[in-house]
Amino acid sequence: MDETYTTKAIVLNRQPYRENDSRVTVCSLEYGKLVLIARGTATTKSKMAGHIEPFCFSDFMIVRGKCHSYIGGVASQNCFSAIKSDLSKLRIVGQVIAVINKLVKENEADSRLFFLLHDFLEFLDNNDIKEETIDFFIHAFVLKLMSGLGYEPELRVCVACGKELKPENNSFDFSRGGLVCGLCQAQNSTIIKNDTIKLLRCMVKEKFIDLQKLKYDKKISDEAIKNIILFYNYTHPGAGDFK
């Protein structure tokens, strides 16, 4: 007899599968990223189809079969309607889900990933996002995601000598996974501003709602984003370039 279990999950994407079915990728609370088959969801009579749209937060009953796991039942808890009606928010969610699909492996339980994505969706759904801050929040999410996956950059002490960083002449050494002080930095390395370091620290640790309250110069934000992109592309060379 096939095993049946339940879990809360957020839909990452949905694709056609065979003639009348769907292939659904979800981020679940207890079991990590799962790929599930939803039978009959391509038909107009399907009662399940509306509950497995991208980034719906739902309760799933899952049946583990020999070759695939199937969705036996699903009931949506939050479809984040304010996101779906806002093109800017859809762009943000689309980009972060694309990164999750690239970096996160299947069947590796990680409740932190679930809560990170759920909190981000709730934040976007309940708050207005200024156009000029879209890239900032995309990259803040990616930095938090990388940190949760074990790639958190060292931003407080020099990764070469281990001494606490002073507020000048520091640079980001991607090969070492963090900042280096002026005495340890390699030749031709690029100095990173102290205000940028402070912003990167906030992007790792602070909640999204608190990040929205921060006041920072656009040049500082742009420098933080540039370093996140370079760090991502260095640590995940096989995942495709991230911009």
N, C-alpha and C positions, 0 to 999 in steps of 0.2 A: 504494500500500500504506500502511495506517495506521501511524503512528509509535508505537513502544512504548518506554516508559522505566520505571525503577524509582525508588522513593524510600521513605524512612521517613516515617511520618505518624501523627498522633494524630487520631482521629475526634472531631469537634466535635458533629455531630448526624446523625441518619438519619431520613428521612421516606419514606412510601410514594410511589411514582412509577408511574403507569400501573397496570396490573393486577397484575403479578407482580414489579415491580422496586422498587428503592430509590434515593432521591436522597441521596447521602452527602457531607457537607462535612467536609473534613479540613484540618489544619494540617500541612503537609509541611516537611521539612528544607530541601530545595533550591528549592522552587517557591512557597512561601507557602501561602495559603489556596486550596484547590481545591474545586470542586463536581463530583462524579463520579456516574456512573450505575452501579449494581450490578444486573446482570440476574439475574432468577429468584430473588431473595432472599426473596420473600414466600411461597415454596413450602416445604413441609416437607422436601423433598429437598435443599434448598440447603446446600452445605458452606461457603459463604462467609459466611452470615448471622452466625454467632457471632464472626467476626473483625472485623465492622464495627459493633459496638455502640458507643454513645457513650463517649468517652475511652479506647478501646482503642489501644494503641501497637502498630503493625503495619508489616510490610514490604509495600509495594504494588507490583504491576506494573500500569501504566496504559497504556491504548490511547487515543491521541488521534484521535477521529473527526472527521467534517465538522461536526457540530452539537454533539456532546457528547464528553467524555472518559469512558471506561469503565474499570471495574476488571476487569482481565484475570485477576488472581490476588492473593491476600492471605494472609499468615501472621502471626498475632498474636505479639508478643513479650512483652507485659505487659498484662493486662486490669485490673490494679489492684483485685484482689478485696477488699482490706481497705476500700477506698473504697466499693465497691458494697454492702458489708454494714453500712455505717454511715450512718444518715440525716443526721447532722450534716455529714459529709464530702460526701455527695451534694449537700446544699444549697450548700456552698461551691463545689464544682465547677460545679454548675448556674449559679450566679450569675456566675462568672468566664468561663465559656464564652459566656454570653449577652452579656457585655460585649465579648468578642473578636469575636463575630459582628456586633456593632454598629459597632465601630471599625475592624476590619481589612478591607481591600478584597481582592478575589480577584486571584490571579495576580501578586502582588507579593512577590518572594522576600525573606525576612527570617529567617535562621537564628536570630537572637536570640529571636524570638517562639517558635519551636519549642522552644528550650532552656529558655526561661522557663516555658512550660507543662509541659514534661516534668519539669523539676526540681520544680515545684510539686506535680505529681501524685505523684512519688516521695516527696516530703516528707510529703504527706498519707497516703500508703499505709503509710508506715513509722513514723509517729509518732501518739501520742494527742493529740487536740486538745480542750482544755477548752472547754466550752460558752460561757464568758464571753469567749473569745478568737476566736470564729468571725468576728465582724464585723471584728476587727483584721486577720486574715489575708486576708479578702476584699479589704479596702481596700488592704492592702499590695501584693497582686498587681495591683490596678488602677493604683496609683501607679507600680509598676515597668513595667506595660504602657504607660501613657501616656508615661513617660520614654523607653522604647524606641522609641516612635512619633514622638518629636521634641517632646514636651510636658513635658519634665522641668522642674519649677519651680526657679528660682534660690533657693537656701536659704542661701547663704554670704555674698553681698555684696548691697548695696542695688541694686535694679534701676533706681533713679532716678539716684543719684549715683555708683554703682560702688564705694563704700567698703565695707570689711569691716564686717560687722554687729557691733555691740556687744550684750551680753546683756541688753538692756532696751529697752522702747518700740518694738519692731518690729511690723509688721503685714503681712498677706498681701494684695498688690494683684493680683487675678486678671487685670485688664486688661493688666497689665505682665508677667505670668508669673512672679511671685516676690515675695520679701519686700522691704519698704521700711523704712528706718530711721526713727527718731522725727522727724528733721528734714525728711524728704521725704514723710511720710505725709499723705494727704488728710484733710480734716476728717471727723469722725464715723467714721473707720476703726476697726476692732476690733483691739486689741492682741493679739498671739499670744505665749503664754508661751515662755520660752527652752527649758524642758524639752520643750515640744511641738515646737519647731524641731529639737531634737536627735533626737527620736523620728522625725520626718519624714525627716531625713537618713539615719537607720538604715534606715527602710522602703524608701528608694530604693536604697541601696548594699549592705546586708547580705544574706547568704543567709537563706532561710526558717528553716533549722535554728538559725541564730544569733539570729534574731528571737525564736524561741521561748524563748531563754535570757534575754532582756531582762527586767528588772524595772522596772515603770513604774506610776504611779498611774492608776486608771481614768479620772479626770477629764482627765488628759493624753492618754490614748488616745482618749477621746471627742472632745477638741478636735482632735486630728490627723485623725480620721475625718471630722469636720464640715468641715474645710478641704479634704480630698481630694474630698469630695462637691461642695462649692461650686466647686472648681477644675475638676472633670470637667464639671459642668453648664455652666460658663462657656465652656470650650474646645470643647465638643461640643454646642452647642444643638440640633442636628438629630438627635441620637442617642437622644433620649428621656431623661427624668429618671433619674438614678441615685441610689439611697438607701443 
